[in-house]
Structure formats: C-alpha cells, structure tokens
Amino acid sequence: MHVDSTSYKNYTFKTYSIESIPAQIEKLLDLKDHFPKNMRIYLTLIELSQLSQQIEAAQKVQKVGCIPVMHLPARLIKDTDELCSILEQYKSAGISDLLLLGGNPKTPIGSFMSVSELLKTGAFHNKGFKTIAIAGHPEGNAEMEKSFLHTHENFIQILKDKISLIREIGCEPQIVTQFLFDIKTLITWAKELRSNGIDVPIHPGIAGPASIKSLIKFSLLCGVGASINFLKKQALNISQLLIDYNPDNMMQGLVDEMSSYPDTNIGAPHFFVFGGFKKLFTWIEKTSTISTHDSSS
C-alpha cells in the first residue's frame, strides 16, 4: 500500500508526484538526483498507439527506483478484450498503479464512455494492481456536466461508486485532482467529500513554474474551470506576462489551510510540468513547503 508521507506537524510535504509524457521520460530521469526516492511518476496515454512507449517509459522509471502510474483513458479502449490485453501487458511489466480517466475524446472509440464502465468489466481482478486513482474536479467539469447532464450531487455519488468498485477489486483508491489556482475551493471540496463519507487520499494538482501564457493555453486545453479567470486577470497585467508563475502562494496557502483543518485527507501534491522539469525542481529545492531532506520516509 502506498503510504502518503505528509507531515502535518511541520506542515511540509515530504514527497510529491509528477506527470510526464512518455517521450519526455529521459529528460526527467536525467534529473533523478533532484527528486525523492520512490517518487510516483504518472505517465500519460494520449493515443492507444503510444501504449508500448508508455510501458517502455514505465520500465525506465522502475529502474531508477521510482513508481510508474499509468494513465488509462476509458474512451480510447475498443472493448473488454482490448482492456484485458492492456492490463496483461501492464501486469507483465510489473505495473502496480493506475490512473483511470474518461479521456479527451468526446466520442468514445469503442464501448466505454466512463471509468465506472471499465471497473465493472471485472478485467482488473487478479492483476496484482495496488492502487487505482481516479480524477477529481474541485472546480467542476463543465464538459461532463454538458455531456451527461450530471448535477453536483450526482458527481459525489459517482465518486463514491467508483471508490466502492475499486475497493471491490482489492485496490487502494486515490483521487488526483486537475490543477487549479484556488486553494479555498480545493479545501471546501475536500471537506465536502469527507462529509459525504469519501475519506480516500486526495492529491491536489499543482501547476509547476511556467509562463502565464503557457498556463492559459494548457488551462483551456484541459478545461480547467474558475482557474482560467485567475490566469486571465494575471494576463491583463503586461508586466506579469514577462514573469514566470510559480506555486509559492498555492503551496503556502495549502499548508496554511491544512493547519486550520488538520483532519483533511489531502495528500502529497501532484505537479503538472508546463515550464520544464528543471524549473520545477529548482523551485522545489527553494520552497519551504516541501522537505527535500528526508525524501525516503
């Protein structure tokens, strides 16, 4: 079982996770002296034709002692047979951790529209998986609301149903959120989940250092909600466009909120790298919100 090593006493995170496309994994691993042992590295899967590249990247991650977490988007998968084939390939490669997503295609390639449909196939049983993460959207998911006509209450129940299905498989459920720039929204959402009986670890998505222009581009692509308004306000200030955004205020706000809400189930942050790995690790080595002295705990 993955143990989240968040220190509430000192309000510093002793570990974190990071997201990478498989094609960039060599650049990331070249910097292995700058990140913690056993770091979880999430590997994206944009098209199913990239599956072998994703698995090769995972094996490289394992060789340096880190833990690969495989993105698996439901709407890319044709049918249960193809799903079983993918999972067998993961099993053969020693993969133990997954992140299940609906995926970017609005129209599914095959018979799966949602993560719940994947979990109900029975294909995940007896594959040796330890954790299965699902996506969280503290600011809502406008595209899903438009497509499925889900209400806010429906989303809570859908999360609970997914978590129940993951536990039935015998895996540890986790939630990884989309990146956002409003900590109060995250904390309010986390409290709401907990009040509704959802007590699994929530790993908040944090955008790493990058230009405001880059963040706006990725926010629009990813469908980030209210955070786009924050970025647009920054873009109105011409001088701000010349300075890289960094997560100082986000991370300090996170530990401040946690100090007033110590019963939170918020776990280690998950970094989205929009400005390059070096920028991210340089910032991490300077921040007081992440401890780099005892990363093996």
C-alpha positions, 0 to 999 in steps of 0.5 A: 500500500502506498503510504502518503508521507505528509507531515502535518506537524511541520506542515511540509510535504515530504514527497510529491508526484509528477506527470510526464509524457512518455517521450519526455521520460529521459529528460526527467530521469536525467534529473533523478538526483533532484527528486525523492526516492520512490517518487510516483511518476504518472505517465500519460496515454494520449493515443492507444498507439503510444501504449508500448512507449508508455510501458517502455517509459514505465520500465525506465522509471522502475529502474531508477527506483521510482513508481510508474502510474499509468494513465488509462483513458476509458474512451480510447479502449475498443472493448473488454478484450482490448482492456484485458490485453492492456492490463496483461501487458501492464501486469507483465511489466510489473505495473502496480498503479493506475490512473483511470480517466474518461479521456479527451475524446468526446466520442468514445472509440469503442464501448466505454464512455466512463471509468465506472464502465471499465471497473465493472468489466471485472478485467482488473481482478487478479492483476496484482494492481495496488492502487487505482486513482481516479480524477477529481474536479474541485472546480467542476467539469463543465464538459461532463456536466454538458455531456451527461447532464450530471448535477453536483450531487450526482458527481459525489455519488459517482465518486463514491461508486467508483471508490466502492468498485475499486475497493471491490477489486482489492485496490487502494483508491486515490483521487488526483485532482486537475490543477487549479489556482484556488486553494479555498475551493480545493479545501471546501471540496475536500471537506465536502467529500469527507462529509459525504463519507469519501475519506480516500487520499486526495492529491491536489494538482499543482501547476509547476513554474511556467509562463502565464501564457503557457498556463492559459493555453494548457488551462483551456486545453484541459478545461480547467474551470474558475482557474482560467479567470485567475490566469486571465486577470494575471494576463491583463497585467503586461508586466506579469506576462514577462514573469514566470508563475510559480506555486509559492502562494498555492503551496503556502496557502495549502499548508496554511489551510491544512493547519486550520483543518488538520483532519483533511485527507489531502495528500502529497501534491501532484505537479503538472510540468508546463515550464520544464522539469528543471524549473520545477525542481529548482523551485522545489529545492527553494520552497519551504513547503516541501522537505527535500531532506528526508525524501525516503520516509 
